[in-house]
């Protein structure tokens, strides 16, 4: 997967592929790669739950999938997700867009797996925005 440092300006897609209504730039969160260190902490269950709500509205869905490069064997996680009408959500094939606190964030769907299985600690700004965004949708 493409690696971007947290809180850098999102530019994964070409400008013509981005939402033209967006005035504020989106910031990258969770675009991890094993060759680069990332902050770590135990998973926050409330954040994982919030992201499970938000991933149902997947953005920039891709035709292929990205396997986790941190797992010993390549894994494309499928998450049991009561918020998804199908009951499960495949990760590694799109993005979660989070809006809150006057900021916008773009994270790969795989961020849920990185947090819950590989101890990734996203920036506090992202966590706060995700919790608020998911609460508005509930």
C-alpha angles and dihedrals in degrees: 000000000000113000122223126171114246116269095015117131112279113242103151094123127051113262093253089057094055126090105272091205090066112104099173120062117247119238126223121245129173101006092144134177128182090236090066129061119238134188114271137204139140113289117270105227092205091055093048089050092048091051090050087058093047097045090066086075093054115185129209092012109200129210093232132048134232118226120218110265093196095062116089090239120032107267131186100201121222110197125209099234123179089191092062114084089225092052094240139061127208113220129208098051108086148357140279113220115204125193124190147115090028091301136105125210135190119203130170112250086243087073088088090059092044091054098043100038108023102036095243111171111206121207116285091240090060093046093051092046093048092050092050094042093051092046090056090054096047 
